């Protein structure tokens, strides 16, 4: 496999992973983990993707 083909394949996989993580099929009341958001921010360093902080969890009681 040529280098440019490998780069395109890896880039496509990363883009699909980021899209899936940003648009998950979450049930109501399920919140994204801060570690997942941090990992996405690190992965998207080259794409200058802006991430918002995780949704605040509802207070108990």
PDBQT receptor file of N, H, CA, C and O in Angstrom, charges set to zero:
ATOM      1  N   UNK A   1       0.853  -1.173   0.000  1.00  0.00    +0.000 N 
ATOM      2  CA  UNK A   1       0.000   0.000   0.000  1.00  0.00    +0.000 C 
ATOM      3  C   UNK A   1       0.900   1.237   0.000  1.00  0.00    +0.000 C 
ATOM      4  O   UNK A   1       1.846   1.323   0.783  1.00  0.00    +0.000 OA
ATOM      5  N   UNK A   2       0.602   2.184  -0.875  1.00  0.00    +0.000 N 
ATOM      6  H   UNK A   2      -0.167   2.114  -1.511  1.00  0.00    +0.000 HD
ATOM      7  CA  UNK A   2       1.395   3.406  -0.963  1.00  0.00    +0.000 C 
ATOM      8  C   UNK A   2       1.118   4.296   0.239  1.00  0.00    +0.000 C 
ATOM      9  O   UNK A   2       0.073   4.199   0.881  1.00  0.00    +0.000 OA
ATOM     10  N   UNK A   3       2.083   5.164   0.528  1.00  0.00    +0.000 N 
ATOM     11  H   UNK A   3       2.932   5.243   0.006  1.00  0.00    +0.000 HD
ATOM     12  CA  UNK A   3       1.979   6.046   1.690  1.00  0.00    +0.000 C 
ATOM     13  C   UNK A   3       0.765   6.957   1.596  1.00  0.00    +0.000 C 
ATOM     14  O   UNK A   3       0.047   7.128   2.581  1.00  0.00    +0.000 OA
ATOM     15  N   UNK A   4       0.523   7.546   0.428  1.00  0.00    +0.000 N 
ATOM     16  H   UNK A   4       1.106   7.407  -0.372  1.00  0.00    +0.000 HD
ATOM     17  CA  UNK A   4      -0.617   8.456   0.300  1.00  0.00    +0.000 C 
ATOM     18  C   UNK A   4      -1.945   7.728   0.466  1.00  0.00    +0.000 C 
ATOM     19  O   UNK A   4      -2.899   8.298   0.996  1.00  0.00    +0.000 OA
ATOM     20  N   UNK A   5      -2.018   6.479   0.021  1.00  0.00    +0.000 N 
ATOM     21  H   UNK A   5      -1.243   6.016  -0.409  1.00  0.00    +0.000 HD
ATOM     22  CA  UNK A   5      -3.242   5.690   0.223  1.00  0.00    +0.000 C 
ATOM     23  C   UNK A   5      -3.445   5.397   1.705  1.00  0.00    +0.000 C 
ATOM     24  O   UNK A   5      -4.567   5.461   2.209  1.00  0.00    +0.000 OA
ATOM     25  N   UNK A   6      -2.363   5.078   2.397  1.00  0.00    +0.000 N 
ATOM     26  H   UNK A   6      -1.452   5.026   1.988  1.00  0.00    +0.000 HD
ATOM     27  CA  UNK A   6      -2.437   4.784   3.833  1.00  0.00    +0.000 C 
ATOM     28  C   UNK A   6      -2.887   6.022   4.607  1.00  0.00    +0.000 C 
ATOM     29  O   UNK A   6      -3.720   5.926   5.509  1.00  0.00    +0.000 OA
ATOM     30  N   UNK A   7      -2.334   7.188   4.253  1.00  0.00    +0.000 N 
ATOM     31  H   UNK A   7      -1.657   7.266   3.520  1.00  0.00    +0.000 HD
ATOM     32  CA  UNK A   7      -2.713   8.435   4.917  1.00  0.00    +0.000 C 
ATOM     33  C   UNK A   7      -4.195   8.717   4.707  1.00  0.00    +0.000 C 
ATOM     34  O   UNK A   7      -4.892   9.098   5.648  1.00  0.00    +0.000 OA
ATOM     35  N   UNK A   8      -4.681   8.535   3.487  1.00  0.00    +0.000 N 
ATOM     36  H   UNK A   8      -4.115   8.226   2.723  1.00  0.00    +0.000 HD
ATOM     37  CA  UNK A   8      -6.098   8.778   3.211  1.00  0.00    +0.000 C 
ATOM     38  C   UNK A   8      -6.981   7.818   3.995  1.00  0.00    +0.000 C 
ATOM     39  O   UNK A   8      -8.035   8.208   4.497  1.00  0.00    +0.000 OA
ATOM     40  N   UNK A   9      -6.557   6.571   4.102  1.00  0.00    +0.000 N 
ATOM     41  H   UNK A   9      -5.700   6.254   3.695  1.00  0.00    +0.000 HD
ATOM     42  CA  UNK A   9      -7.341   5.579   4.840  1.00  0.00    +0.000 C 
ATOM     43  C   UNK A   9      -7.412   5.937   6.322  1.00  0.00    +0.000 C 
ATOM     44  O   UNK A   9      -8.489   5.907   6.919  1.00  0.00    +0.000 OA
ATOM     45  N   UNK A  10      -6.273   6.273   6.914  1.00  0.00    +0.000 N 
ATOM     46  H   UNK A  10      -5.399   6.298   6.429  1.00  0.00    +0.000 HD
ATOM     47  CA  UNK A  10      -6.234   6.617   8.341  1.00  0.00    +0.000 C 
ATOM     48  C   UNK A  10      -7.023   7.892   8.601  1.00  0.00    +0.000 C 
ATOM     49  O   UNK A  10      -7.754   7.977   9.588  1.00  0.00    +0.000 OA
ATOM     50  N   UNK A  11      -6.885   8.884   7.724  1.00  0.00    +0.000 N 
ATOM     51  H   UNK A  11      -6.292   8.815   6.922  1.00  0.00    +0.000 HD
ATOM     52  CA  UNK A  11      -7.623  10.136   7.885  1.00  0.00    +0.000 C 
ATOM     53  C   UNK A  11      -9.125   9.891   7.798  1.00  0.00    +0.000 C 
ATOM     54  O   UNK A  11      -9.894  10.476   8.561  1.00  0.00    +0.000 OA
ATOM     55  N   UNK A  12      -9.544   9.039   6.885  1.00  0.00    +0.000 N 
ATOM     56  H   UNK A  12      -8.919   8.564   6.265  1.00  0.00    +0.000 HD
ATOM     57  CA  UNK A  12     -10.967   8.711   6.753  1.00  0.00    +0.000 C 
ATOM     58  C   UNK A  12     -11.503   8.015   7.983  1.00  0.00    +0.000 C 
ATOM     59  O   UNK A  12     -12.622   8.287   8.415  1.00  0.00    +0.000 OA
ATOM     60  N   UNK A  13     -10.714   7.117   8.551  1.00  0.00    +0.000 N 
ATOM     61  H   UNK A  13      -9.804   6.896   8.200  1.00  0.00    +0.000 HD
ATOM     62  CA  UNK A  13     -11.136   6.412   9.765  1.00  0.00    +0.000 C 
ATOM     63  C   UNK A  13     -11.270   7.389  10.919  1.00  0.00    +0.000 C 
ATOM     64  O   UNK A  13     -12.251   7.340  11.661  1.00  0.00    +0.000 OA
ATOM     65  N   UNK A  14     -10.285   8.287  11.083  1.00  0.00    +0.000 N 
ATOM     66  H   UNK A  14      -9.488   8.327  10.481  1.00  0.00    +0.000 HD
ATOM     67  CA  UNK A  14     -10.342   9.267  12.165  1.00  0.00    +0.000 C 
ATOM     68  C   UNK A  14     -11.542  10.193  11.994  1.00  0.00    +0.000 C 
ATOM     69  O   UNK A  14     -12.228  10.500  12.969  1.00  0.00    +0.000 OA
ATOM     70  N   UNK A  15     -11.803  10.638  10.770  1.00  0.00    +0.000 N 
ATOM     71  H   UNK A  15     -11.246  10.388   9.978  1.00  0.00    +0.000 HD
ATOM     72  CA  UNK A  15     -12.932  11.532  10.524  1.00  0.00    +0.000 C 
ATOM     73  C   UNK A  15     -14.249  10.840  10.864  1.00  0.00    +0.000 C 
ATOM     74  O   UNK A  15     -15.143  11.454  11.446  1.00  0.00    +0.000 OA
ATOM     75  N   UNK A  16     -14.368   9.565  10.502  1.00  0.00    +0.000 N 
ATOM     76  H   UNK A  16     -13.642   9.067  10.029  1.00  0.00    +0.000 HD
ATOM     77  CA  UNK A  16     -15.591   8.819  10.813  1.00  0.00    +0.000 C 
ATOM     78  C   UNK A  16     -15.745   8.635  12.319  1.00  0.00    +0.000 C 
ATOM     79  O   UNK A  16     -16.856   8.733  12.841  1.00  0.00    +0.000 OA
ATOM     80  N   UNK A  17     -14.644   8.368  13.023  1.00  0.00    +0.000 N 
ATOM     81  H   UNK A  17     -13.742   8.287  12.599  1.00  0.00    +0.000 HD
ATOM     82  CA  UNK A  17     -14.699   8.211  14.475  1.00  0.00    +0.000 C 
ATOM     83  C   UNK A  17     -15.111   9.508  15.154  1.00  0.00    +0.000 C 
ATOM     84  O   UNK A  17     -15.913   9.494  16.088  1.00  0.00    +0.000 OA
ATOM     85  N   UNK A  18     -14.568  10.626  14.690  1.00  0.00    +0.000 N 
ATOM     86  H   UNK A  18     -13.917  10.636  13.931  1.00  0.00    +0.000 HD
ATOM     87  CA  UNK A  18     -14.904  11.920  15.285  1.00  0.00    +0.000 C 
ATOM     88  C   UNK A  18     -16.366  12.254  15.025  1.00  0.00    +0.000 C 
ATOM     89  O   UNK A  18     -17.067  12.706  15.930  1.00  0.00    +0.000 OA
ATOM     90  N   UNK A  19     -16.835  12.036  13.795  1.00  0.00    +0.000 N 
ATOM     91  H   UNK A  19     -16.266  11.668  13.060  1.00  0.00    +0.000 HD
ATOM     92  CA  UNK A  19     -18.240  12.303  13.479  1.00  0.00    +0.000 C 
ATOM     93  C   UNK A  19     -19.169  11.440  14.330  1.00  0.00    +0.000 C 
ATOM     94  O   UNK A  19     -20.183  11.928  14.828  1.00  0.00    +0.000 OA
ATOM     95  N   UNK A  20     -18.833  10.173  14.498  1.00  0.00    +0.000 N 
ATOM     96  H   UNK A  20     -18.009   9.777  14.094  1.00  0.00    +0.000 HD
ATOM     97  CA  UNK A  20     -19.667   9.277  15.303  1.00  0.00    +0.000 C 
ATOM     98  C   UNK A  20     -19.690   9.715  16.761  1.00  0.00    +0.000 C 
ATOM     99  O   UNK A  20     -20.722   9.614  17.425  1.00  0.00    +0.000 OA
ATOM    100  N   UNK A  21     -18.574  10.194  17.255  1.00  0.00    +0.000 N 
ATOM    101  H   UNK A  21     -17.736  10.276  16.716  1.00  0.00    +0.000 HD
ATOM    102  CA  UNK A  21     -18.512  10.631  18.650  1.00  0.00    +0.000 C 
ATOM    103  C   UNK A  21     -19.254  11.947  18.859  1.00  0.00    +0.000 C 
ATOM    104  O   UNK A  21     -19.844  12.167  19.917  1.00  0.00    +0.000 OA
ATOM    105  N   UNK A  22     -19.227  12.819  17.858  1.00  0.00    +0.000 N 
ATOM    106  H   UNK A  22     -18.749  12.640  16.999  1.00  0.00    +0.000 HD
ATOM    107  CA  UNK A  22     -19.901  14.107  17.998  1.00  0.00    +0.000 C 
ATOM    108  C   UNK A  22     -21.409  14.007  17.814  1.00  0.00    +0.000 C 
ATOM    109  O   UNK A  22     -22.151  14.855  18.309  1.00  0.00    +0.000 OA
ATOM    110  N   UNK A  23     -21.861  12.996  17.119  1.00  0.00    +0.000 N 
ATOM    111  H   UNK A  23     -21.258  12.307  16.717  1.00  0.00    +0.000 HD
ATOM    112  CA  UNK A  23     -23.289  12.848  16.871  1.00  0.00    +0.000 C 
ATOM    113  C   UNK A  23     -23.751  11.453  17.311  1.00  0.00    +0.000 C 
ATOM    114  O   UNK A  23     -24.225  10.666  16.492  1.00  0.00    +0.000 OA
ATOM    115  N   UNK A  24     -23.610  11.152  18.608  1.00  0.00    +0.000 N 
ATOM    116  H   UNK A  24     -23.225  11.792  19.273  1.00  0.00    +0.000 HD
ATOM    117  CA  UNK A  24     -23.982   9.813  19.065  1.00  0.00    +0.000 C 
ATOM    118  C   UNK A  24     -25.496   9.679  19.205  1.00  0.00    +0.000 C 
ATOM    119  O   UNK A  24     -26.209  10.670  19.365  1.00  0.00    +0.000 OA
ATOM    120  N   UNK A  25     -25.961   8.465  19.142  1.00  0.00    +0.000 N 
ATOM    121  H   UNK A  25     -25.382   7.660  19.012  1.00  0.00    +0.000 HD
ATOM    122  CA  UNK A  25     -27.378   8.193  19.382  1.00  0.00    +0.000 C 
ATOM    123  C   UNK A  25     -27.534   7.961  20.881  1.00  0.00    +0.000 C 
ATOM    124  O   UNK A  25     -27.565   6.821  21.344  1.00  0.00    +0.000 OA
ATOM    125  N   UNK A  26     -27.632   9.055  21.632  1.00  0.00    +0.000 N 
ATOM    126  H   UNK A  26     -27.607   9.981  21.256  1.00  0.00    +0.000 HD
ATOM    127  CA  UNK A  26     -27.708   8.961  23.086  1.00  0.00    +0.000 C 
ATOM    128  C   UNK A  26     -29.167   8.998  23.539  1.00  0.00    +0.000 C 
ATOM    129  O   UNK A  26     -29.987   9.750  23.013  1.00  0.00    +0.000 OA
ATOM    130  N   UNK A  27     -29.451   8.182  24.506  1.00  0.00    +0.000 N 
ATOM    131  H   UNK A  27     -28.785   7.571  24.933  1.00  0.00    +0.000 HD
ATOM    132  CA  UNK A  27     -30.777   8.215  25.123  1.00  0.00    +0.000 C 
ATOM    133  C   UNK A  27     -30.887   9.473  25.981  1.00  0.00    +0.000 C 
ATOM    134  O   UNK A  27     -29.870  10.028  26.396  1.00  0.00    +0.000 OA
ATOM    135  N   UNK A  28     -32.087   9.916  26.244  1.00  0.00    +0.000 N 
ATOM    136  H   UNK A  28     -32.913   9.464  25.907  1.00  0.00    +0.000 HD
ATOM    137  CA  UNK A  28     -32.307  11.098  27.069  1.00  0.00    +0.000 C 
ATOM    138  C   UNK A  28     -31.703  10.878  28.453  1.00  0.00    +0.000 C 
ATOM    139  O   UNK A  28     -31.947   9.853  29.088  1.00  0.00    +0.000 OA
ATOM    140  N   UNK A  29     -30.920  11.837  28.911  1.00  0.00    +0.000 N 
ATOM    141  H   UNK A  29     -30.721  12.670  28.395  1.00  0.00    +0.000 HD
ATOM    142  CA  UNK A  29     -30.330  11.738  30.242  1.00  0.00    +0.000 C 
ATOM    143  C   UNK A  29     -28.973  11.058  30.269  1.00  0.00    +0.000 C 
ATOM    144  O   UNK A  29     -28.396  10.886  31.343  1.00  0.00    +0.000 OA
ATOM    145  N   UNK A  30     -28.449  10.667  29.112  1.00  0.00    +0.000 N 
ATOM    146  H   UNK A  30     -28.918  10.807  28.240  1.00  0.00    +0.000 HD
ATOM    147  CA  UNK A  30     -27.115  10.069  29.050  1.00  0.00    +0.000 C 
ATOM    148  C   UNK A  30     -26.168  11.156  28.560  1.00  0.00    +0.000 C 
ATOM    149  O   UNK A  30     -26.430  11.807  27.548  1.00  0.00    +0.000 OA
ATOM    150  N   UNK A  31     -25.072  11.351  29.277  1.00  0.00    +0.000 N 
ATOM    151  H   UNK A  31     -24.859  10.823  30.099  1.00  0.00    +0.000 HD
ATOM    152  CA  UNK A  31     -24.182  12.463  28.977  1.00  0.00    +0.000 C 
ATOM    153  C   UNK A  31     -22.802  11.974  28.573  1.00  0.00    +0.000 C 
ATOM    154  O   UNK A  31     -22.333  10.940  29.049  1.00  0.00    +0.000 OA
ATOM    155  N   UNK A  32     -22.164  12.720  27.701  1.00  0.00    +0.000 N 
ATOM    156  H   UNK A  32     -22.545  13.560  27.315  1.00  0.00    +0.000 HD
ATOM    157  CA  UNK A  32     -20.828  12.391  27.222  1.00  0.00    +0.000 C 
ATOM    158  C   UNK A  32     -19.804  12.582  28.332  1.00  0.00    +0.000 C 
ATOM    159  O   UNK A  32     -19.944  13.468  29.174  1.00  0.00    +0.000 OA
ATOM    160  N   UNK A  33     -18.794  11.761  28.324  1.00  0.00    +0.000 N 
ATOM    161  H   UNK A  33     -18.679  11.041  27.639  1.00  0.00    +0.000 HD
ATOM    162  CA  UNK A  33     -17.737  11.801  29.315  1.00  0.00    +0.000 C 
ATOM    163  C   UNK A  33     -16.732  12.899  28.962  1.00  0.00    +0.000 C 
ATOM    164  O   UNK A  33     -16.439  13.113  27.786  1.00  0.00    +0.000 OA
ATOM    165  N   UNK A  34     -16.204  13.593  29.966  1.00  0.00    +0.000 N 
ATOM    166  H   UNK A  34     -16.442  13.419  30.922  1.00  0.00    +0.000 HD
ATOM    167  CA  UNK A  34     -15.214  14.644  29.736  1.00  0.00    +0.000 C 
ATOM    168  C   UNK A  34     -13.952  14.091  29.095  1.00  0.00    +0.000 C 
ATOM    169  O   UNK A  34     -13.324  14.762  28.276  1.00  0.00    +0.000 OA
ATOM    170  N   UNK A  35     -13.577  12.864  29.464  1.00  0.00    +0.000 N 
ATOM    171  H   UNK A  35     -14.087  12.319  30.129  1.00  0.00    +0.000 HD
ATOM    172  CA  UNK A  35     -12.375  12.260  28.879  1.00  0.00    +0.000 C 
ATOM    173  C   UNK A  35     -12.559  12.041  27.385  1.00  0.00    +0.000 C 
ATOM    174  O   UNK A  35     -11.614  12.197  26.612  1.00  0.00    +0.000 OA
ATOM    175  N   UNK A  36     -13.769  11.681  26.975  1.00  0.00    +0.000 N 
ATOM    176  H   UNK A  36     -14.536  11.554  27.603  1.00  0.00    +0.000 HD
ATOM    177  CA  UNK A  36     -14.040  11.478  25.552  1.00  0.00    +0.000 C 
ATOM    178  C   UNK A  36     -13.922  12.810  24.808  1.00  0.00    +0.000 C 
ATOM    179  O   UNK A  36     -13.363  12.860  23.712  1.00  0.00    +0.000 OA
ATOM    180  N   UNK A  37     -14.442  13.878  25.394  1.00  0.00    +0.000 N 
ATOM    181  H   UNK A  37     -14.895  13.837  26.285  1.00  0.00    +0.000 HD
ATOM    182  CA  UNK A  37     -14.352  15.189  24.766  1.00  0.00    +0.000 C 
ATOM    183  C   UNK A  37     -12.896  15.637  24.665  1.00  0.00    +0.000 C 
ATOM    184  O   UNK A  37     -12.500  16.231  23.662  1.00  0.00    +0.000 OA
ATOM    185  N   UNK A  38     -12.098  15.361  25.692  1.00  0.00    +0.000 N 
ATOM    186  H   UNK A  38     -12.419  14.879  26.507  1.00  0.00    +0.000 HD
ATOM    187  CA  UNK A  38     -10.679  15.723  25.665  1.00  0.00    +0.000 C 
ATOM    188  C   UNK A  38      -9.939  14.932  24.587  1.00  0.00    +0.000 C 
ATOM    189  O   UNK A  38      -9.090  15.481  23.885  1.00  0.00    +0.000 OA
ATOM    190  N   UNK A  39     -10.259  13.656  24.456  1.00  0.00    +0.000 N 
ATOM    191  H   UNK A  39     -10.949  13.210  25.026  1.00  0.00    +0.000 HD
ATOM    192  CA  UNK A  39      -9.613  12.833  23.427  1.00  0.00    +0.000 C 
ATOM    193  C   UNK A  39      -9.969  13.345  22.033  1.00  0.00    +0.000 C 
ATOM    194  O   UNK A  39      -9.116  13.372  21.146  1.00  0.00    +0.000 OA
ATOM    195  N   UNK A  40     -11.201  13.743  21.840  1.00  0.00    +0.000 N 
ATOM    196  H   UNK A  40     -11.894  13.721  22.561  1.00  0.00    +0.000 HD
ATOM    197  CA  UNK A  40     -11.607  14.286  20.539  1.00  0.00    +0.000 C 
ATOM    198  C   UNK A  40     -10.879  15.590  20.241  1.00  0.00    +0.000 C 
ATOM    199  O   UNK A  40     -10.495  15.845  19.100  1.00  0.00    +0.000 OA
ATOM    200  N   UNK A  41     -10.689  16.413  21.267  1.00  0.00    +0.000 N 
ATOM    201  H   UNK A  41     -11.001  16.205  22.194  1.00  0.00    +0.000 HD
ATOM    202  CA  UNK A  41      -9.975  17.673  21.070  1.00  0.00    +0.000 C 
ATOM    203  C   UNK A  41      -8.534  17.411  20.654  1.00  0.00    +0.000 C 
ATOM    204  O   UNK A  41      -7.997  18.106  19.791  1.00  0.00    +0.000 OA
ATOM    205  N   UNK A  42      -7.907  16.408  21.265  1.00  0.00    +0.000 N 
ATOM    206  H   UNK A  42      -8.344  15.843  21.965  1.00  0.00    +0.000 HD
ATOM    207  CA  UNK A  42      -6.531  16.068  20.901  1.00  0.00    +0.000 C 
ATOM    208  C   UNK A  42      -6.455  15.512  19.485  1.00  0.00    +0.000 C 
ATOM    209  O   UNK A  42      -5.545  15.853  18.729  1.00  0.00    +0.000 OA
ATOM    210  N   UNK A  43      -7.407  14.659  19.127  1.00  0.00    +0.000 N 
ATOM    211  H   UNK A  43      -8.146  14.382  19.741  1.00  0.00    +0.000 HD
ATOM    212  CA  UNK A  43      -7.408  14.075  17.786  1.00  0.00    +0.000 C 
ATOM    213  C   UNK A  43      -7.672  15.114  16.709  1.00  0.00    +0.000 C 
ATOM    214  O   UNK A  43      -7.178  14.992  15.588  1.00  0.00    +0.000 OA
ATOM    215  N   UNK A  44      -8.440  16.122  17.041  1.00  0.00    +0.000 N 
ATOM    216  H   UNK A  44      -8.842  16.221  17.951  1.00  0.00    +0.000 HD
ATOM    217  CA  UNK A  44      -8.843  17.088  16.023  1.00  0.00    +0.000 C 
ATOM    218  C   UNK A  44      -7.918  18.293  15.976  1.00  0.00    +0.000 C 
ATOM    219  O   UNK A  44      -8.285  19.325  15.414  1.00  0.00    +0.000 OA
ATOM    220  N   UNK A  45      -6.736  18.187  16.547  1.00  0.00    +0.000 N 
ATOM    221  H   UNK A  45      -6.438  17.349  17.003  1.00  0.00    +0.000 HD
ATOM    222  CA  UNK A  45      -5.798  19.303  16.551  1.00  0.00    +0.000 C 
ATOM    223  C   UNK A  45      -5.491  19.830  15.162  1.00  0.00    +0.000 C 
ATOM    224  O   UNK A  45      -5.339  21.039  14.982  1.00  0.00    +0.000 OA
ATOM    225  N   UNK A  46      -5.398  18.958  14.185  1.00  0.00    +0.000 N 
ATOM    226  H   UNK A  46      -5.521  17.976  14.330  1.00  0.00    +0.000 HD
ATOM    227  CA  UNK A  46      -5.075  19.378  12.821  1.00  0.00    +0.000 C 
ATOM    228  C   UNK A  46      -6.281  19.987  12.113  1.00  0.00    +0.000 C 
ATOM    229  O   UNK A  46      -6.111  20.767  11.176  1.00  0.00    +0.000 OA
ATOM    230  N   UNK A  47      -7.486  19.650  12.537  1.00  0.00    +0.000 N 
ATOM    231  H   UNK A  47      -7.625  19.016  13.298  1.00  0.00    +0.000 HD
ATOM    232  CA  UNK A  47      -8.683  20.127  11.844  1.00  0.00    +0.000 C 
ATOM    233  C   UNK A  47      -9.280  21.377  12.471  1.00  0.00    +0.000 C 
ATOM    234  O   UNK A  47     -10.241  21.937  11.943  1.00  0.00    +0.000 OA
ATOM    235  N   UNK A  48      -8.720  21.819  13.592  1.00  0.00    +0.000 N 
ATOM    236  H   UNK A  48      -7.939  21.364  14.020  1.00  0.00    +0.000 HD
ATOM    237  CA  UNK A  48      -9.204  23.020  14.293  1.00  0.00    +0.000 C 
ATOM    238  C   UNK A  48     -10.696  22.910  14.617  1.00  0.00    +0.000 C 
ATOM    239  O   UNK A  48     -11.463  23.852  14.420  1.00  0.00    +0.000 OA
ATOM    240  N   UNK A  49     -11.082  21.749  15.114  1.00  0.00    +0.000 N 
ATOM    241  H   UNK A  49     -10.460  20.983  15.274  1.00  0.00    +0.000 HD
ATOM    242  CA  UNK A  49     -12.470  21.497  15.475  1.00  0.00    +0.000 C 
ATOM    243  C   UNK A  49     -12.771  22.123  16.827  1.00  0.00    +0.000 C 
ATOM    244  O   UNK A  49     -11.980  21.980  17.760  1.00  0.00    +0.000 OA
ATOM    245  N   UNK A  50     -13.875  22.799  16.949  1.00  0.00    +0.000 N 
ATOM    246  H   UNK A  50     -14.517  22.914  16.192  1.00  0.00    +0.000 HD
ATOM    247  CA  UNK A  50     -14.267  23.403  18.212  1.00  0.00    +0.000 C 
ATOM    248  C   UNK A  50     -15.218  22.473  18.944  1.00  0.00    +0.000 C 
ATOM    249  O   UNK A  50     -16.224  22.039  18.382  1.00  0.00    +0.000 OA
ATOM    250  N   UNK A  51     -14.906  22.170  20.178  1.00  0.00    +0.000 N 
ATOM    251  H   UNK A  51     -14.089  22.523  20.634  1.00  0.00    +0.000 HD
ATOM    252  CA  UNK A  51     -15.759  21.293  20.976  1.00  0.00    +0.000 C 
ATOM    253  C   UNK A  51     -16.331  22.069  22.146  1.00  0.00    +0.000 C 
ATOM    254  O   UNK A  51     -15.635  22.878  22.761  1.00  0.00    +0.000 OA
ATOM    255  N   UNK A  52     -17.569  21.831  22.449  1.00  0.00    +0.000 N 
ATOM    256  H   UNK A  52     -18.133  21.173  21.950  1.00  0.00    +0.000 HD
ATOM    257  CA  UNK A  52     -18.159  22.440  23.629  1.00  0.00    +0.000 C 
ATOM    258  C   UNK A  52     -17.938  21.509  24.810  1.00  0.00    +0.000 C 
ATOM    259  O   UNK A  52     -17.733  20.310  24.620  1.00  0.00    +0.000 OA
ATOM    260  N   UNK A  53     -17.976  22.042  26.025  1.00  0.00    +0.000 N 
ATOM    261  H   UNK A  53     -18.142  23.016  26.179  1.00  0.00    +0.000 HD
ATOM    262  CA  UNK A  53     -17.821  21.171  27.190  1.00  0.00    +0.000 C 
ATOM    263  C   UNK A  53     -18.998  20.207  27.283  1.00  0.00    +0.000 C 
ATOM    264  O   UNK A  53     -20.044  20.446  26.678  1.00  0.00    +0.000 OA
ATOM    265  N   UNK A  54     -18.839  19.128  28.031  1.00  0.00    +0.000 N 
ATOM    266  H   UNK A  54     -17.989  18.933  28.523  1.00  0.00    +0.000 HD
ATOM    267  CA  UNK A  54     -19.935  18.171  28.169  1.00  0.00    +0.000 C 
ATOM    268  C   UNK A  54     -21.167  18.822  28.799  1.00  0.00    +0.000 C 
ATOM    269  O   UNK A  54     -21.055  19.795  29.546  1.00  0.00    +0.000 OA
ATOM    270  N   UNK A  55     -22.315  18.285  28.495  1.00  0.00    +0.000 N 
ATOM    271  H   UNK A  55     -22.406  17.495  27.888  1.00  0.00    +0.000 HD
ATOM    272  CA  UNK A  55     -23.564  18.777  29.058  1.00  0.00    +0.000 C 
ATOM    273  C   UNK A  55     -23.545  18.589  30.572  1.00  0.00    +0.000 C 
ATOM    274  O   UNK A  55     -23.175  17.516  31.049  1.00  0.00    +0.000 OA
ATOM    275  N   UNK A  56     -23.934  19.609  31.337  1.00  0.00    +0.000 N 
ATOM    276  H   UNK A  56     -24.234  20.481  30.950  1.00  0.00    +0.000 HD
ATOM    277  CA  UNK A  56     -23.938  19.442  32.791  1.00  0.00    +0.000 C 
ATOM    278  C   UNK A  56     -24.939  18.372  33.218  1.00  0.00    +0.000 C 
ATOM    279  O   UNK A  56     -26.023  18.249  32.648  1.00  0.00    +0.000 OA
ATOM    280  N   UNK A  57     -24.560  17.623  34.204  1.00  0.00    +0.000 N 
ATOM    281  H   UNK A  57     -23.679  17.723  34.667  1.00  0.00    +0.000 HD
ATOM    282  CA  UNK A  57     -25.449  16.578  34.717  1.00  0.00    +0.000 C 
ATOM    283  C   UNK A  57     -26.489  17.212  35.648  1.00  0.00    +0.000 C 
ATOM    284  O   UNK A  57     -26.176  18.159  36.370  1.00  0.00    +0.000 OA
ATOM    285  N   UNK A  58     -27.711  16.698  35.634  1.00  0.00    +0.000 N 
ATOM    286  H   UNK A  58     -27.965  15.929  35.047  1.00  0.00    +0.000 HD
ATOM    287  CA  UNK A  58     -28.733  17.251  36.523  1.00  0.00    +0.000 C 
ATOM    288  C   UNK A  58     -28.369  16.982  37.983  1.00  0.00    +0.000 C 
ATOM    289  O   UNK A  58     -27.785  15.951  38.316  1.00  0.00    +0.000 OA
ATOM    290  N   UNK A  59     -28.726  17.931  38.839  1.00  0.00    +0.000 N 
ATOM    291  H   UNK A  59     -29.200  18.769  38.569  1.00  0.00    +0.000 HD
ATOM    292  CA  UNK A  59     -28.444  17.778  40.270  1.00  0.00    +0.000 C 
ATOM    293  C   UNK A  59     -29.420  16.785  40.877  1.00  0.00    +0.000 C 
ATOM    294  O   UNK A  59     -30.602  16.756  40.536  1.00  0.00    +0.000 OA
ATOM    295  N   UNK A  60     -28.898  15.976  41.780  1.00  0.00    +0.000 N 
ATOM    296  H   UNK A  60     -27.937  15.999  42.057  1.00  0.00    +0.000 HD
ATOM    297  CA  UNK A  60     -29.743  14.987  42.454  1.00  0.00    +0.000 C 
ATOM    298  C   UNK A  60     -30.301  15.596  43.733  1.00  0.00    +0.000 C 
ATOM    299  O   UNK A  60     -29.614  16.321  44.452  1.00  0.00    +0.000 OA
ATOM    300  N   UNK A  61     -31.544  15.286  43.990  1.00  0.00    +0.000 N 
ATOM    301  H   UNK A  61     -32.102  14.696  43.406  1.00  0.00    +0.000 HD
ATOM    302  CA  UNK A  61     -32.150  15.657  45.255  1.00  0.00    +0.000 C 
ATOM    303  C   UNK A  61     -32.738  16.962  45.256  1.00  0.00    +0.000 C 
ATOM    304  O   UNK A  61     -33.284  17.393  46.272  1.00  0.00    +0.000 OA
TER     305      UNK A  61
